[in-house]
Amino acid sequence: MIALLTTLLLVSSTLSHAAKVPDSLPLKKIVVDSSTNHILDTRYRRMPLPSKIEMPYLAQLRERVQRTADLSDKDEMQTIVALNGWVSAQWKHDGRNVPPLSMNACQILDKTATGVRYNCEAFARVLSDVLIAHGIVARVIQLRTTDQAYGGPGQGHIAVEAWSNSLKKWIFLDPQMNGMVLRNSEPLNISEISTVESDGNRNELRFQCSGISVEKYEEFLLQHMGYLITLIKSGTRDVLLTLSLNGAEQFLTFQGLPASGTEFTTKSVDFYPPVNETSMSFFFDRLISFDSVMREYDVRTKEDYVRAMPLFAAVPKFKIGLENTMPWFDHYEVSIDGKQWTNTKGAELHWTLHEGRNSIQVRSVNSRQMAGLITTMHITYGNDGSSHVMPGASH
Amino acid sequence: MRFLFVLMLLACGHIECALSAIPPLRKLTVISSNNHLLDRRFGMLPLPPSITSPYFKALRKLVNIDSALQSKDELSVIRALRHWTSVQWEHDGRYAPPLGTSALQILEQCKGGARFNCEGYARVLMDMLLAHGVVARVVYLKTKDAPYAPPGQGHVAVSAWYNAEQRWIFLDPQFDGEVALHGIPVSWIEVADVIKNGDTAGVEFRSAKATPQSYREFLQAYTGYVSTLMLIGGETELVTYRLDSTAKQYFTFQGLPSDGTTFAETRNDFNMPLNGTSLVFYSTNPQAYEQVLTKYKIVTNDDYMHYMSLFTAAPDYSVRLTCSMPWFRTYEYSMDGGDWKRIKGSRVAIHFHNGSNDLRVRAVNEFGWFGPITAMVVQYE
């Protein structure tokens, strides 16, 4: 591919030799009409997700949920909402009781089945693992007030954010109160909620919850819009990535105690890396070098080059390399010209364009068979009706 | 680290506490800070792992830019290298150096009378900058019509990271040129903005070989796309950023296959920041929330606030440093405007004294260039 970079050569147009090519061949062009294909954002790799979801613990958790939660025929968003509701109904909140860090979601649920009650953190830890067990990328988040540095206890709330493939973004879930926040019927994440509120459009937010009045929930949640925090990997250890909301300053303490291991960002994309995307890199089956074109077609001038172009122009027969940002990736799928999705059986596929309008769609599928975002390209191949002769060129 | 989440416990109820002689609360407050999570995408740059190899030593021996080096001014060194490269041969647009020809070999051939095009200059300048510790890459500027237009749709130049301004800057060794906005050299993406917007105020097209007007006229054609090589999935691919919102993605360049091209969506995907340093603070006297509650017999929020000065964070931290600097050598820090001190390893002990503390940290590379300074002002009182 690097060889092609040399084709930037500037050819002198002052030479008078004529190329020995016909005067009027049609030039078939490959034109990208539209594309969502782009290089991938790899920041998601810093999320401390389990390396695989086909493990006994998550299988056990999944089985446990599905004993009482009917997820059949539910799409992704309905599944997320149902799981949020399921977790919120497992016990009554008790803010004084935090589950030890050593307890996993199954162990917390074992305890709550015997009448033990836990705080918001327990709800969040259980929902995050339940979502992951179902193939949905999720993480625990912490919301803090602007007074969190030296305010007393109660400056924070713990919840979950999950990646929605259908909405192509992260959304906020509050399993303690079966809560979500919507705008125009679309679930929002915390950064979006904070922006809507700080833009003075609070009346556009729709708060959904259980066990508490909507008004109280709204007040409670908006009180905690100082900072948004989640765990990310930093070298060999985890740190707390903190997104300052509402212009809040950085801090070294939390409720008066040391806030060790905190990193700050002001960029929403650092906190909300896209996941489950697929990208394509196109490689031609047949490469032609600029120098060989010059020799073969006796090209001396720009006019020669343009006249000869139909003879050497790129032929759209591709090998396509695939990349993804999908945790728990299983396989790629492709759909050509709107036909059925098929498994590519590898990270590479071959595609030859036909004349006219072509389309290609690719997506990644995880080991729970959940498909990620679709990358689509529409490409036209053929004579676009424009002249293949350089404007103003003399024959 | 998940232990931090347990601090959310909402205490309630009432008990009697018998502690007395509570000192006033002394707070640590971050007054200002540019300490942020680092952008790790600098790892996509296909840079050599080290600049101490014999190849780069040999390149350094070829140039005499002592006065610029003595000035210790990064931009002076960059410009001196650009000028040096620009006068090594007379431009000849017909000849691109063959692939696999190193900067040393190009220069050898030029001594024998060979002449090369813009790409030859760019490849030599890039390696010369790398040899002098400046992060640089070749950039391929293309016209909007590049997919199917005749030859002449591209110009090859260099983009280098300029620490003092924390930006990539456009360097044109064929023309010994650059473009400045309000006196500061800027990247090709910014130059394209200026050209497209028709801006003239504060814009300078600088070249030692062309007039400002003719240089601007030459460059303004190449505002369709800019490409550079990046590492994607372990492979070197040509990443392209569309400078014009109406420019479409493409598969061809001048009618020929443009293999392996991938498109960047955002400017930062193309011009990612680098050479930054980030600080993560770890208390040397960590206290668990539960232990505090037990030790001071705290049950209510009022108890907690009342006794906070007894258990609040001490101003002593072990600070872990990370950086986004290729060819990293060491960290340095300065307190309250004092001299820069070298840090052994990637940890430094920081004690915040009473009053305002001015903490600055920077990374230094193998050549001795230091990256952008991370500065924090922390009040302790």
Interface residues (C-beta under 8 A of the other chain):
Chain A: M1 I2 A3 L4 L5 T6 T7 L8 L9 L10 V11 S12 S13 L27 K29 I30 V31 V32 D33 S35 N37 H38 I39 D41 T42 R43 R46 G95 R96 V98 L101 N119 C120 E121 V140 Q142 A149 Y150 G152 P153 G154 G156 H157 I158 L231 S234 G235 R237 D238 V239 L240 L241 E249 Q250 F251 L252 T253 F254 Q255 G256 L257 P258 A259 S260 G261 T262 E263 F264 T265 T266 K267 D270 S279 S281 F282 F283 F284 R286 L287 I288 S289 F290 V293 K302 E303 Y305 V306 M309 F312 A313 A314 P316 G321 E323 M377 I379 M390
Chain B: M1 R2 F3 L4 F5 V6 L7 M8 L9 L10 A11 C12 L25 K27 L28 T29 V30 I31 S32 S33 N35 H36 L37 R40 R41 G93 R94 Y95 A96 P98 L99 N117 C118 E119 Y140 P147 Y148 A149 P150 P151 G152 Q153 G154 H155 V156 L229 M230 I232 G233 E235 T236 E237 L238 V239 K248 Q249 Y250 F251 T252 F253 Q254 G255 L256 P257 S258 D259 G260 T261 T262 F263 A264 E265 D269 S278 V280 F281 Y282 S283 N285 P286 Q287 Y289 V292 N301 D302 Y304 M305 M308 F311 T312 A313 A314 Y317 T322 M376 V378
